[in-house]
Amino acid sequence: MKASAGGYARAESVGHALDLLAGSDGQGRVLAGGQSLIAAMNMRLSVGDLLVDISKISELSGVIVSGGTLRIGALTRHAQVGASQVVRTHAPLLTDAVSHIAHAAIRNRGTMGGALAHADPAAEFPACALALGATMHSEGPEGARAIPAEDFFEEVFTTALKEDEILTSMTLPVAEEGEVQILEEVARRSGDYALVGLCLVKRASGHRVSLFSVGPKPILATVAMAALDAGDLEAAVDAVSSEIDPPSDTQASAAYRRHLAGVLLRRAVARLKGDTA
């Protein structure tokens, strides 16, 4: 099946892209890496759209550290995130996530902003953003907005972005001294979406735990986090299983996914303690 597009326009700047979206009568679709959008168009899940190509807007790409904050531009490729020493130093969770994302061809085209805006509940980057306490930055006709990750992901493939807004970057606090960031997931084959995935961040202020592929959006397991802060792993394992509402499908049952969530939490805590046996 072939894609059906209503038109194509290459934006020269963020302002130009916003003007194109404003003139599209709600049919504008932002094209960056195209790894999800083009697939949807090929299956005729998205038809008659005006594609607004933002891939050449240089200001939307790159990794910068300033004042204790790491900024990753929305057009930064997965492969660039994985290869960045700055990211490895200040947000190693993202470095680890890249190695789990599909295959090299996808990582070379897919963008950070595309992954976040697409909001696939089985994807790594949205859950990483949640665990790291990231903030999403957007531009629209009414100006710039900063949206905490906790408020950004709403439902399956749905975010707090408005139709006339563009995601421009993600910012997050740089890793503090002694901070540990861990990603664990189980997939049937390398490159497949995870059956269940878990991110664990340990800071001086406490633990942050997020899970993916367990519901309609990445989940911040606040009850499990409180149990870990109190030093009660068993309570945390019980909590993480009850805080999620995973689906049953041809890959795994809901009960199996709940079991895996507890297993992954135990693995992550063992790594946190330096026990890899």
HURAZI-V149866 format. One record per residue. N is the residue number from 0. SS is DSSP state (h for helix, s for strand, l for the rest). PHI is phi in whole degrees, 0 to 359 (999 if undefined). NEAR is the number of other ideal C-beta (glycine too) atoms within 8 Angstrom. Layout:
[[N SS PHI NEAR] [N SS PHI NEAR]]
This chain:
[[0 l 999 4] [1 l 258 4] [2 l 290 7] [3 l 236 8] [4 s 243 10] [5 s 277 7] [6 s 162 6] [7 s 217 7] [8 s 214 9] [9 s 264 7] [10 l 280 13] [11 l 265 6] [12 l 201 8] [13 h 297 13] [14 h 300 6] [15 h 296 9] [16 h 299 14] [17 h 294 13] [18 h 296 8] [19 h 296 13] [20 h 295 13] [21 h 296 8] [22 l 267 7] [23 l 263 10] [24 l 56 4] [25 l 80 5] [26 l 259 9] [27 s 285 13] [28 s 230 10] [29 s 282 11] [30 s 249 10] [31 l 243 11] [32 l 281 9] [33 l 80 9] [34 l 293 10] [35 l 259 9] [36 h 297 13] [37 h 294 9] [38 h 299 8] [39 h 295 9] [40 h 291 14] [41 h 297 9] [42 l 269 7] [43 l 60 9] [44 l 276 6] [45 l 225 8] [46 l 231 7] [47 l 74 6] [48 s 277 11] [49 s 271 13] [50 s 275 11] [51 s 258 14] [52 s 277 10] [53 l 255 14] [54 l 294 9] [55 l 257 8] [56 l 275 13] [57 h 297 5] [58 h 294 7] [59 h 267 12] [60 l 239 10] [61 l 117 6] [62 s 237 13] [63 s 224 6] [64 s 247 9] [65 s 208 6] [66 l 58 3] [67 l 80 5] [68 s 235 10] [69 s 262 14] [70 s 246 11] [71 s 241 14] [72 s 295 14] [73 l 297 18] [74 l 269 13] [75 l 293 13] [76 s 290 13] [77 h 306 14] [78 h 297 10] [79 h 292 10] [80 h 298 15] [81 h 294 11] [82 h 269 5] [83 l 284 10] [84 h 291 5] [85 h 297 9] [86 h 294 15] [87 h 301 8] [88 h 284 7] [89 h 257 10] [90 l 210 13] [91 h 300 11] [92 h 300 14] [93 h 291 13] [94 h 300 13] [95 h 296 11] [96 h 298 12] [97 h 302 12] [98 l 293 7] [99 l 264 11] [100 l 276 12] [101 l 43 7] [102 l 225 6] [103 h 304 6] [104 h 299 7] [105 h 292 11] [106 h 294 14] [107 h 282 9] [108 h 251 10] [109 l 295 13] [110 s 243 13] [111 h 300 15] [112 h 297 16] [113 h 297 15] [114 h 296 13] [115 h 288 16] [116 h 290 11] [117 h 292 9] [118 l 57 14] [119 l 290 10] [120 l 294 13] [121 l 259 8] [122 l 271 13] [123 h 284 13] [124 h 301 12] [125 h 301 17] [126 h 292 14] [127 h 298 16] [128 h 302 15] [129 h 294 17] [130 h 294 15] [131 h 275 16] [132 l 68 10] [133 l 284 12] [134 s 235 11] [135 s 265 16] [136 s 242 13] [137 s 230 13] [138 s 235 11] [139 s 210 12] [140 l 303 6] [141 l 266 3] [142 s 110 6] [143 s 271 8] [144 s 228 9] [145 s 245 7] [146 s 240 12] [147 s 300 10] [148 h 305 14] [149 h 299 6] [150 h 257 6] [151 h 282 13] [152 s 270 10] [153 s 249 8] [154 s 207 6] [155 l 302 7] [156 l 56 6] [157 s 228 8] [158 s 232 10] [159 l 281 8] [160 l 296 10] [161 l 275 7] [162 l 301 7] [163 l 259 9] [164 l 251 10] [165 s 236 13] [166 s 287 12] [167 s 255 12] [168 s 193 12] [169 s 233 14] [170 s 239 10] [171 s 205 12] [172 s 292 9] [173 l 291 10] [174 l 298 9] [175 l 278 8] [176 l 299 3] [177 l 86 5] [178 l 291 10] [179 s 237 8] [180 s 233 15] [181 s 227 12] [182 s 238 14] [183 s 229 11] [184 s 208 14] [185 s 237 10] [186 l 226 11] [187 l 291 5] [188 l 220 5] [189 l 301 4] [190 l 94 6] [191 l 286 7] [192 l 298 8] [193 l 290 13] [194 l 292 13] [195 s 209 16] [196 s 225 16] [197 s 217 16] [198 s 245 18] [199 s 233 17] [200 s 239 14] [201 s 246 9] [202 s 239 9] [203 l 301 6] [204 l 282 3] [205 s 136 9] [206 s 262 10] [207 s 231 14] [208 s 232 17] [209 s 234 14] [210 s 230 16] [211 s 226 18] [212 l 65 13] [213 l 231 12] [214 l 172 9] [215 l 284 5] [216 l 200 12] [217 l 298 12] [218 s 246 12] [219 s 267 11] [220 l 274 13] [221 h 292 7] [222 h 290 10] [223 h 297 14] [224 h 299 14] [225 h 296 9] [226 h 294 12] [227 h 295 14] [228 h 299 8] [229 l 275 7] [230 l 81 5] [231 l 251 8] [232 h 295 11] [233 h 298 6] [234 h 295 9] [235 h 294 15] [236 h 296 12] [237 h 298 9] [238 h 293 13] [239 h 295 17] [240 h 288 11] [241 h 272 7] [242 h 278 10] [243 l 252 14] [244 l 229 5] [245 l 286 12] [246 l 276 6] [247 l 256 7] [248 l 212 5] [249 l 290 2] [250 l 271 5] [251 l 194 9] [252 l 277 6] [253 h 299 9] [254 h 297 7] [255 h 293 9] [256 h 294 16] [257 h 298 11] [258 h 299 9] [259 h 298 12] [260 h 301 16] [261 h 293 12] [262 h 299 9] [263 h 293 14] [264 h 296 16] [265 h 298 10] [266 h 297 9] [267 h 295 12] [268 h 293 12] [269 h 298 9] [270 h 295 11] [271 h 300 10] [272 l 273 6] [273 l 82 5] [274 l 260 6] [275 l 255 5] [276 l 286 2]]
